[in-house]
């Protein structure tokens, strides 16, 4: 199998790295924005890495129990994003932010 480009297969804009797939890809950013809106959490600071995202969650001014829940949801989101990316690439399944956020996993 030969690849013509190493650009992200979801947005096509940047090199596909782990941090790009999970954080800086426009698809990931829109999914995270929807998740944070659902959680009623404002993440006003831009992040470029998964580590920065998790550190921002740790710095939230919310009770520790809720912080653990948010942390788990962020990790779950990180688990779901590549599943949808792979379905798009290998199974030719069109995906969208709506599908990523609203489709239950099997």
Phi, psi and omega in degrees: 000129182244136179251135178278335186214153175257013179290155179306133181278352178266315183250336179072008188263327185226167176298138182279104175240169178301313180297325178293312182301319186270335190230306191267346175298141181300325177296312180298317180299318179291321177296312180299322178298316178296318180296315180293325175297315178299323179280353183060045180237133177261119176252085186286343185264136178288139176236150181243350183224162176297319180301315179298322179299312181293324176295321177296321177298317179296333182272356181298143179270069178225161179302149184303322181297315179293324178299320178295322178294314179299317179301315179297320179292322176298316179295320177297320177298319177296333178282323184284321184306310180291335176297315179290323176299313182293323177297321179295315186283312189265332182250002179058036178266119177292138180234164179209168177302316180303314180296319181296317185283326190253351182273122177290145179274149180261000000 
